[in-house]
Amino acid sequence: MSITRRSLFMSLPVLALVRPAYAERIPLGEISRYFNGFSTAEGEFTQINPDGSLSTGRIYIRRPGRVRFEYDPPEDSLVMAGGGQVAIFDARSNQGPSQYPLRRTPLNLILERNVDFGNRRMVVGHTDDGTTTTVIAQDPENPQYGSIRLVFSANPTELRQWVIRDDTGAETTVILGNMRFGGDLSAGLFNITAEVNKRER
């Protein structure tokens, strides 16, 4: 399996009339509330792979602990997390999926039942550029698992993209688009065993 798929888990108030709009840094508590404020979400994504190539597809999130990336043709690959595991299905392979624990991936930090950026010592960067707020987080007990860089816009707080830096140093960027929250997403979307059985028929 290529590092591209693995690294997916392991990339405005106005101050004065004569100055451009400026967004204050979004507090960590507000960012925690953003994640804890929804249980399901779905939308489109564009992925910038470590080699600079682009992939597109659809993402489904069901917190806690579940996410599904369906890649558009010609890739037709699938990455999903459920039951504490990440599974990577390569459409070009006749073998079963590659699997590894979700806890070993930086994406686990935003899929937890209770996201708390303030109290887990996991934030290693919190900046703004006047338009967006960026938070860099990692597992404080296991920094070798990599990090996730989250980029937010304000008013209202919205996650625009993340960058996963995996344990090899490779970076994968996921840009989110047209996200819808609160829909009814079947648990079957995130059932790795069911997906394996379906593909073996």
N, C-alpha and C positions, 0 to 999 in steps of 0.2 A: 504494500500500500504506500502511496506516495506521501511525502511529508505534507503536501498541501491539505489533504483531508484531516490528518492528525493535528495539524497546527490550527485548524479551525477551533478546536477546543483548548488546546494547550497554549486579530490584529485588531423689556429694555427701557429702563428709565432714561430720560433725556437729561443730561447734565446742564446743557445750555443750548439755546436756539442755534448758535453758530457752530456747535460741535455735533458730530455724528452720534446716533443712538448708541448707548453703552449699557450692556447688561452686567449687573453685579454678579459676583461669583455665587453660584447656587450652594447653599449650605449642605453639609453632609447629611444632616437630619432630613432635609427635604428630599435628597436623592434616595435615602433609605425608604422614605414614605412612598416615593414614586414606585419602587419595585414592590413594596408590600401592599400597594393599593390595587393590584390586579392579580388575578389568578390565571387568566387565559389571554392570549393575544395571537394574532396571525397577520401576516402581511408579506410583502415582497422584499427581497434582498439582492444586493449586488456584492459580490465577493471579489476582493483584490488578493490574488494568491501571492505567495512569497516570490514566485518567478515573474510577477508583473502581469500575468494573464488574468482575464476576467471570467467569472462565472455568475450566473443569475439563477434565481429560483424562488421558492416560497418557504417561509418559516412559520412554524407553529410552536407556541410556548404554552405549557401548562405547569404552573408552579404549584408545589415545589418539585424540582428535580427532573422535569421532563421538557424536551425540546426536539423538534424534528425539522431537518433541512432537506427539502426536495429540490434537486438540481434539474434545471431545464435541459432539454436536448442541446447538443449531442451527448452530454455527459450522462444524464439519467441516473446519477448516483443518489444515494440516500445516506444521511447521517442522522442518527437518532439517539436520544438518551432517555432511559427509563429503568426503573428498578435498580438504580445506583450504578448502571453501566452505560458506556457509550459504545454504539455499534456502527461500523462503517461498512456499508454495502457498496461494492464496486460493480457497476453494471457490466463491466468488461471481464469480470472474473466469474468462474463457475464454483469457486470456493465459498464457504460461509463467510460471514462478516468478521472483520477484525474487531476485537473488543478490549476495553480496558476500563478501570473504575472512573466514574464521573468525578470523584473527589480528587483525582490527580490532574484535573483540568481547571484552568482559571475561570471558565464559564460557570463552574459550580458555585462561585461566590455570589452570583446574582440569581441563581436558581434555588437558593436555600429557602426554607420555610419562612424564616425571619431574617431579612437582610438588615444588617446594622453596621454601617460604615464607621460609626462613631466609637464603638466599643471593642472592636475585634483587632485593633492594631494592624489591620490589613491595608490601610491606605498609605501609600508611599509617595503620592503626588496629588495635589489639589490646586489647580490653576484656572485662570480664565484669560481670554484674549480680548475681552470687550464685547464679544458676540456669543461665544460658547464657553461652557465650563468643562474642564477635563479632570477626570479622577483616574488615577492609576492604583490598582489594587492587586494584592497577591495573598496567598495563604501565609500567614505569619509564622506558622509552624513548619511550613514546607515551601520556602521561596523557590526551591529548585523546580517546582512544577510550572513556573512561568508566571506571567502577569497578564492582566486585562486592562486596557486603556479605554475608558468610557467617555464619550463626548455628548454633552447635553446642550440643548437650547432652553431658553427660559420663557416664562410667561405665555403659556404654561410650561412646566418642566417636561421635556420630552427627550428620550434617548434617540440620538441620531445615528450613531455608529459605535462600534467597538473595534479594538485592535488586540488580537491575541498574540502574545509573544510566548512561544512554547519553550520547552526545556532545551532546545537546540539553538535558540536565538532567532528562529525564523518568525516572521510576522505575517499574519493574515488579517485583512480588514474586512469587516462586514458593515455595509451601509444599508440602513433600514428605510423602507418606504411604504406608505399607505397602510400603516398599522391600524388594526381594529382590536379593541379590547372588550372582554366580557362575553365572548361567544361561547357556545357549547361545543367543546372539542372532545371527541370520544377518547376514552382511555386507550382504545385500540391503536390510535395513531402512534403511541409511544411504547407499544408492547413488542419488544425485540423478538421474543420467542414466537409470537404470532406472525411477525414479518418473515422470520426464517422459515416457518412452516408453509406460509403462502408461496414463497419462492421455490420450495422444494416440490410443490405439486406438479 
